[in-house]
Amino acid sequence: MTTPNELRLLPWSGPGDKPCYLSTDDPNSYMSRLADSIEAVQLGTVTELLAEALAILDDQDAQPDELRDLGRDLSDTLRDVLRVAVCRGHLLAASMRPRI
């Protein structure tokens, strides 16, 4: 939950890969719920990709194209997870601040 006048980093980017923010103190708003849902999907994707990565890296016959694609997928997924972690870190910090 954000405090008044605090922006929530959203789990997607805008044009030019610029960060997107949400200004609301309502965790049940449509956009807050959408952001929560997308974060859950992104974190679920990490689990699936990790299993795939381990299988490809264990394969002695893995082709360079497979490894290149894996590296690209891992980079994209790490970017998404980092954005989720930053967002949740901000939310956690905001929820721990004393209210006046």
Biotite code that builds the C-alpha atoms (Angstrom):
import biotite.structure as struc

atoms = struc.array([
    struc.Atom([0.000, 0.000, 0.000], chain_id="A", res_id=1, res_name="MET", atom_name="CA", element="C"),
    struc.Atom([1.290, 3.433, -0.847], chain_id="A", res_id=2, res_name="THR", atom_name="CA", element="C"),
    struc.Atom([0.983, 6.395, 1.422], chain_id="A", res_id=3, res_name="THR", atom_name="CA", element="C"),
    struc.Atom([-0.597, 9.607, 0.125], chain_id="A", res_id=4, res_name="PRO", atom_name="CA", element="C"),
    struc.Atom([1.643, 11.345, -2.417], chain_id="A", res_id=5, res_name="ASN", atom_name="CA", element="C"),
    struc.Atom([3.753, 8.185, -2.835], chain_id="A", res_id=6, res_name="GLU", atom_name="CA", element="C"),
    struc.Atom([4.032, 6.468, -6.186], chain_id="A", res_id=7, res_name="LEU", atom_name="CA", element="C"),
    struc.Atom([4.037, 2.711, -6.698], chain_id="A", res_id=8, res_name="ARG", atom_name="CA", element="C"),
    struc.Atom([6.459, 1.366, -9.276], chain_id="A", res_id=9, res_name="LEU", atom_name="CA", element="C"),
    struc.Atom([4.441, -0.815, -11.640], chain_id="A", res_id=10, res_name="LEU", atom_name="CA", element="C"),
    struc.Atom([5.692, -4.176, -12.945], chain_id="A", res_id=11, res_name="PRO", atom_name="CA", element="C"),
    struc.Atom([5.742, -3.003, -16.546], chain_id="A", res_id=12, res_name="TRP", atom_name="CA", element="C"),
    struc.Atom([7.489, -0.234, -18.409], chain_id="A", res_id=13, res_name="SER", atom_name="CA", element="C"),
    struc.Atom([6.265, 2.428, -20.747], chain_id="A", res_id=14, res_name="GLY", atom_name="CA", element="C"),
    struc.Atom([7.575, 3.716, -24.063], chain_id="A", res_id=15, res_name="PRO", atom_name="CA", element="C"),
    struc.Atom([11.357, 3.717, -24.226], chain_id="A", res_id=16, res_name="GLY", atom_name="CA", element="C"),
    struc.Atom([11.437, 1.236, -21.324], chain_id="A", res_id=17, res_name="ASP", atom_name="CA", element="C"),
    struc.Atom([10.641, 4.093, -18.938], chain_id="A", res_id=18, res_name="LYS", atom_name="CA", element="C"),
    struc.Atom([9.270, 3.091, -15.517], chain_id="A", res_id=19, res_name="PRO", atom_name="CA", element="C"),
    struc.Atom([5.531, 3.441, -14.907], chain_id="A", res_id=20, res_name="CYS", atom_name="CA", element="C"),
    struc.Atom([4.098, 4.542, -11.587], chain_id="A", res_id=21, res_name="TYR", atom_name="CA", element="C"),
    struc.Atom([0.693, 4.422, -9.939], chain_id="A", res_id=22, res_name="LEU", atom_name="CA", element="C"),
    struc.Atom([-0.546, 7.103, -7.585], chain_id="A", res_id=23, res_name="SER", atom_name="CA", element="C"),
    struc.Atom([-3.140, 5.630, -5.238], chain_id="A", res_id=24, res_name="THR", atom_name="CA", element="C"),
    struc.Atom([-3.510, 4.678, -1.620], chain_id="A", res_id=25, res_name="ASP", atom_name="CA", element="C"),
    struc.Atom([-6.193, 2.105, -2.475], chain_id="A", res_id=26, res_name="ASP", atom_name="CA", element="C"),
    struc.Atom([-4.710, -1.413, -2.674], chain_id="A", res_id=27, res_name="PRO", atom_name="CA", element="C"),
    struc.Atom([-8.051, -2.636, -4.055], chain_id="A", res_id=28, res_name="ASN", atom_name="CA", element="C"),
    struc.Atom([-8.180, -0.284, -7.020], chain_id="A", res_id=29, res_name="SER", atom_name="CA", element="C"),
    struc.Atom([-8.321, -1.862, -10.463], chain_id="A", res_id=30, res_name="TYR", atom_name="CA", element="C"),
    struc.Atom([-4.752, -0.801, -11.307], chain_id="A", res_id=31, res_name="MET", atom_name="CA", element="C"),
    struc.Atom([-3.362, -2.011, -7.961], chain_id="A", res_id=32, res_name="SER", atom_name="CA", element="C"),
    struc.Atom([-4.999, -5.417, -8.421], chain_id="A", res_id=33, res_name="ARG", atom_name="CA", element="C"),
    struc.Atom([-3.774, -5.572, -12.035], chain_id="A", res_id=34, res_name="LEU", atom_name="CA", element="C"),
    struc.Atom([-0.215, -4.790, -10.928], chain_id="A", res_id=35, res_name="ALA", atom_name="CA", element="C"),
    struc.Atom([-0.414, -7.459, -8.205], chain_id="A", res_id=36, res_name="ASP", atom_name="CA", element="C"),
    struc.Atom([-1.678, -9.997, -10.741], chain_id="A", res_id=37, res_name="SER", atom_name="CA", element="C"),
    struc.Atom([1.059, -9.207, -13.265], chain_id="A", res_id=38, res_name="ILE", atom_name="CA", element="C"),
    struc.Atom([3.717, -9.448, -10.539], chain_id="A", res_id=39, res_name="GLU", atom_name="CA", element="C"),
    struc.Atom([2.403, -12.912, -9.635], chain_id="A", res_id=40, res_name="ALA", atom_name="CA", element="C"),
    struc.Atom([2.586, -14.015, -13.275], chain_id="A", res_id=41, res_name="VAL", atom_name="CA", element="C"),
    struc.Atom([6.123, -12.647, -13.614], chain_id="A", res_id=42, res_name="GLN", atom_name="CA", element="C"),
    struc.Atom([7.262, -14.505, -10.502], chain_id="A", res_id=43, res_name="LEU", atom_name="CA", element="C"),
    struc.Atom([5.624, -17.700, -11.759], chain_id="A", res_id=44, res_name="GLY", atom_name="CA", element="C"),
    struc.Atom([7.465, -17.335, -15.062], chain_id="A", res_id=45, res_name="THR", atom_name="CA", element="C"),
    struc.Atom([10.753, -17.260, -13.160], chain_id="A", res_id=46, res_name="VAL", atom_name="CA", element="C"),
    struc.Atom([10.045, -20.673, -11.653], chain_id="A", res_id=47, res_name="THR", atom_name="CA", element="C"),
    struc.Atom([9.323, -22.187, -15.067], chain_id="A", res_id=48, res_name="GLU", atom_name="CA", element="C"),
    struc.Atom([12.313, -20.526, -16.727], chain_id="A", res_id=49, res_name="LEU", atom_name="CA", element="C"),
    struc.Atom([14.666, -21.651, -13.971], chain_id="A", res_id=50, res_name="LEU", atom_name="CA", element="C"),
    struc.Atom([13.679, -25.274, -14.534], chain_id="A", res_id=51, res_name="ALA", atom_name="CA", element="C"),
    struc.Atom([14.178, -24.842, -18.285], chain_id="A", res_id=52, res_name="GLU", atom_name="CA", element="C"),
    struc.Atom([17.553, -23.154, -17.772], chain_id="A", res_id=53, res_name="ALA", atom_name="CA", element="C"),
    struc.Atom([18.821, -25.948, -15.546], chain_id="A", res_id=54, res_name="LEU", atom_name="CA", element="C"),
    struc.Atom([17.798, -28.543, -18.132], chain_id="A", res_id=55, res_name="ALA", atom_name="CA", element="C"),
    struc.Atom([19.490, -26.691, -20.999], chain_id="A", res_id=56, res_name="ILE", atom_name="CA", element="C"),
    struc.Atom([22.664, -26.073, -19.007], chain_id="A", res_id=57, res_name="LEU", atom_name="CA", element="C"),
    struc.Atom([22.843, -29.766, -18.069], chain_id="A", res_id=58, res_name="ASP", atom_name="CA", element="C"),
    struc.Atom([22.480, -30.777, -21.729], chain_id="A", res_id=59, res_name="ASP", atom_name="CA", element="C"),
    struc.Atom([25.953, -31.435, -23.147], chain_id="A", res_id=60, res_name="GLN", atom_name="CA", element="C"),
    struc.Atom([24.477, -31.148, -26.661], chain_id="A", res_id=61, res_name="ASP", atom_name="CA", element="C"),
    struc.Atom([22.819, -27.765, -26.163], chain_id="A", res_id=62, res_name="ALA", atom_name="CA", element="C"),
    struc.Atom([23.194, -25.648, -29.268], chain_id="A", res_id=63, res_name="GLN", atom_name="CA", element="C"),
    struc.Atom([24.601, -22.098, -29.227], chain_id="A", res_id=64, res_name="PRO", atom_name="CA", element="C"),
    struc.Atom([21.221, -20.736, -30.382], chain_id="A", res_id=65, res_name="ASP", atom_name="CA", element="C"),
    struc.Atom([19.495, -22.433, -27.431], chain_id="A", res_id=66, res_name="GLU", atom_name="CA", element="C"),
    struc.Atom([22.008, -20.929, -25.012], chain_id="A", res_id=67, res_name="LEU", atom_name="CA", element="C"),
    struc.Atom([21.686, -17.474, -26.603], chain_id="A", res_id=68, res_name="ARG", atom_name="CA", element="C"),
    struc.Atom([17.875, -17.656, -26.384], chain_id="A", res_id=69, res_name="ASP", atom_name="CA", element="C"),
    struc.Atom([18.125, -18.835, -22.797], chain_id="A", res_id=70, res_name="LEU", atom_name="CA", element="C"),
    struc.Atom([20.410, -15.920, -21.933], chain_id="A", res_id=71, res_name="GLY", atom_name="CA", element="C"),
    struc.Atom([17.965, -13.464, -23.508], chain_id="A", res_id=72, res_name="ARG", atom_name="CA", element="C"),
    struc.Atom([14.992, -15.031, -21.697], chain_id="A", res_id=73, res_name="ASP", atom_name="CA", element="C"),
    struc.Atom([16.856, -15.024, -18.387], chain_id="A", res_id=74, res_name="LEU", atom_name="CA", element="C"),
    struc.Atom([17.821, -11.364, -18.854], chain_id="A", res_id=75, res_name="SER", atom_name="CA", element="C"),
    struc.Atom([14.230, -10.357, -19.608], chain_id="A", res_id=76, res_name="ASP", atom_name="CA", element="C"),
    struc.Atom([12.918, -12.312, -16.648], chain_id="A", res_id=77, res_name="THR", atom_name="CA", element="C"),
    struc.Atom([15.573, -10.967, -14.274], chain_id="A", res_id=78, res_name="LEU", atom_name="CA", element="C"),
    struc.Atom([14.606, -7.419, -15.310], chain_id="A", res_id=79, res_name="ARG", atom_name="CA", element="C"),
    struc.Atom([10.962, -8.175, -14.473], chain_id="A", res_id=80, res_name="ASP", atom_name="CA", element="C"),
    struc.Atom([11.819, -9.786, -11.141], chain_id="A", res_id=81, res_name="VAL", atom_name="CA", element="C"),
    struc.Atom([14.093, -6.901, -10.206], chain_id="A", res_id=82, res_name="LEU", atom_name="CA", element="C"),
    struc.Atom([11.250, -4.473, -10.933], chain_id="A", res_id=83, res_name="ARG", atom_name="CA", element="C"),
    struc.Atom([8.926, -6.563, -8.705], chain_id="A", res_id=84, res_name="VAL", atom_name="CA", element="C"),
    struc.Atom([11.552, -6.649, -5.942], chain_id="A", res_id=85, res_name="ALA", atom_name="CA", element="C"),
    struc.Atom([12.065, -2.877, -6.105], chain_id="A", res_id=86, res_name="VAL", atom_name="CA", element="C"),
    struc.Atom([8.320, -2.289, -6.088], chain_id="A", res_id=87, res_name="CYS", atom_name="CA", element="C"),
    struc.Atom([7.723, -4.606, -3.154], chain_id="A", res_id=88, res_name="ARG", atom_name="CA", element="C"),
    struc.Atom([10.692, -3.144, -1.323], chain_id="A", res_id=89, res_name="GLY", atom_name="CA", element="C"),
    struc.Atom([9.172, 0.305, -1.670], chain_id="A", res_id=90, res_name="HIS", atom_name="CA", element="C"),
    struc.Atom([5.796, -1.017, -0.534], chain_id="A", res_id=91, res_name="LEU", atom_name="CA", element="C"),
    struc.Atom([7.386, -2.724, 2.458], chain_id="A", res_id=92, res_name="LEU", atom_name="CA", element="C"),
    struc.Atom([9.331, 0.390, 3.409], chain_id="A", res_id=93, res_name="ALA", atom_name="CA", element="C"),
    struc.Atom([6.205, 2.513, 3.080], chain_id="A", res_id=94, res_name="ALA", atom_name="CA", element="C"),
    struc.Atom([4.176, 0.167, 5.270], chain_id="A", res_id=95, res_name="SER", atom_name="CA", element="C"),
    struc.Atom([6.840, 0.283, 7.994], chain_id="A", res_id=96, res_name="MET", atom_name="CA", element="C"),
    struc.Atom([6.994, 4.085, 8.178], chain_id="A", res_id=97, res_name="ARG", atom_name="CA", element="C"),
    struc.Atom([5.333, 5.559, 11.247], chain_id="A", res_id=98, res_name="PRO", atom_name="CA", element="C"),
    struc.Atom([1.997, 7.260, 10.504], chain_id="A", res_id=99, res_name="ARG", atom_name="CA", element="C"),
    struc.Atom([1.576, 10.781, 11.807], chain_id="A", res_id=100, res_name="ILE", atom_name="CA", element="C"),
])
